[in-house]
């Protein structure tokens, strides 16, 4: 694949896609204990920054993981995500 001519650090790169994995990867450090305020602020910041995809933690099975040992973003239930993003009427994809 030839990458020359696609742009440089100071130009718009339509071929670059940005994914934020703060909740998924950061949750490995703090057992997914993020406040809703933090998650909401992260979501808004990603929108302002033009992030293409935002991962909302895992969708771990509650039969396999003790819900008392992890924050709710380990399980990333639809209702919890909806509380943060509403209808997500934006171009950013939620995963």
WOJOPE-V695372 format. One record per residue. N is the residue number from 1. PHI is phi in whole degrees, 0 to 359 (none if undefined). PSI is psi as a letter, one per 20 degrees, with the letter a starting at -180 (999 if undefined). D_CENTER is the distance of its C-alpha to the mean C-alpha in Angstrom with 1 decimal. Layout:
# WOJOPE-V695372
n->N phi->PHI psi->PSI d_center->D_CENTER
n->N phi->PHI psi->PSI d_center->D_CENTER
This chain:
# WOJOPE-V695372
n->1 phi->none psi->p d_center->29.0
n->2 phi->266 psi->o d_center->30.2
n->3 phi->265 psi->i d_center->27.7
n->4 phi->291 psi->q d_center->30.4
n->5 phi->85 psi->j d_center->30.5
n->6 phi->275 psi->i d_center->26.8
n->7 phi->125 psi->r d_center->26.6
n->8 phi->231 psi->a d_center->26.3
n->9 phi->300 psi->h d_center->24.1
n->10 phi->256 psi->j d_center->25.3
n->11 phi->243 psi->r d_center->25.0
n->12 phi->286 psi->p d_center->22.4
n->13 phi->242 psi->n d_center->21.1
n->14 phi->297 psi->h d_center->20.3
n->15 phi->275 psi->i d_center->20.0
n->16 phi->260 psi->p d_center->17.0
n->17 phi->244 psi->p d_center->13.5
n->18 phi->253 psi->p d_center->10.6
n->19 phi->238 psi->p d_center->7.3
n->20 phi->261 psi->p d_center->4.9
n->21 phi->244 psi->k d_center->5.0
n->22 phi->305 psi->g d_center->6.2
n->23 phi->289 psi->g d_center->5.9
n->24 phi->293 psi->g d_center->7.1
n->25 phi->282 psi->h d_center->9.6
n->26 phi->295 psi->h d_center->10.4
n->27 phi->296 psi->h d_center->11.2
n->28 phi->292 psi->h d_center->13.9
n->29 phi->271 psi->h d_center->15.6
n->30 phi->245 psi->k d_center->15.7
n->31 phi->56 psi->k d_center->15.7
n->32 phi->68 psi->k d_center->12.5
n->33 phi->270 psi->n d_center->14.5
n->34 phi->246 psi->p d_center->12.3
n->35 phi->286 psi->q d_center->14.1
n->36 phi->299 psi->h d_center->13.1
n->37 phi->299 psi->g d_center->14.2
n->38 phi->298 psi->g d_center->11.9
n->39 phi->295 psi->g d_center->8.8
n->40 phi->296 psi->g d_center->10.6
n->41 phi->296 psi->h d_center->11.5
n->42 phi->297 psi->g d_center->8.2
n->43 phi->301 psi->g d_center->7.4
n->44 phi->297 psi->g d_center->11.0
n->45 phi->296 psi->g d_center->11.0
n->46 phi->297 psi->h d_center->8.5
n->47 phi->299 psi->g d_center->10.8
n->48 phi->297 psi->h d_center->13.8
n->49 phi->277 psi->i d_center->13.0
n->50 phi->79 psi->k d_center->12.7
n->51 phi->297 psi->p d_center->9.4
n->52 phi->277 psi->h d_center->9.7
n->53 phi->225 psi->q d_center->6.6
n->54 phi->231 psi->p d_center->2.8
n->55 phi->269 psi->p d_center->2.7
n->56 phi->255 psi->l d_center->4.4
n->57 phi->79 psi->b d_center->6.9
n->58 phi->251 psi->r d_center->10.0
n->59 phi->240 psi->l d_center->12.6
n->60 phi->295 psi->q d_center->15.4
n->61 phi->280 psi->p d_center->18.9
n->62 phi->292 psi->i d_center->20.6
n->63 phi->280 psi->h d_center->23.8
n->64 phi->262 psi->h d_center->22.7
n->65 phi->237 psi->p d_center->20.9
n->66 phi->288 psi->o d_center->22.6
n->67 phi->296 psi->i d_center->20.6
n->68 phi->278 psi->i d_center->22.7
n->69 phi->256 psi->i d_center->21.3
n->70 phi->223 psi->q d_center->17.6
n->71 phi->286 psi->r d_center->15.4
n->72 phi->294 psi->i d_center->14.1
n->73 phi->282 psi->i d_center->10.5
n->74 phi->293 psi->h d_center->12.4
n->75 phi->254 psi->i d_center->13.3
n->76 phi->38 psi->l d_center->10.5
n->77 phi->288 psi->q d_center->13.4
n->78 phi->307 psi->g d_center->13.5
n->79 phi->297 psi->g d_center->15.4
n->80 phi->294 psi->g d_center->13.0
n->81 phi->295 psi->g d_center->10.2
n->82 phi->299 psi->h d_center->13.1
n->83 phi->299 psi->h d_center->14.3
n->84 phi->273 psi->g d_center->11.4
n->85 phi->260 psi->i d_center->11.1
n->86 phi->62 psi->c d_center->14.6
n->87 phi->274 psi->i d_center->15.5
n->88 phi->49 psi->l d_center->12.7
n->89 phi->281 psi->m d_center->15.7
n->90 phi->221 psi->r d_center->14.0
n->91 phi->277 psi->i d_center->13.6
n->92 phi->286 psi->p d_center->9.8
n->93 phi->272 psi->q d_center->8.9
n->94 phi->257 psi->p d_center->6.7
n->95 phi->224 psi->999 d_center->6.7
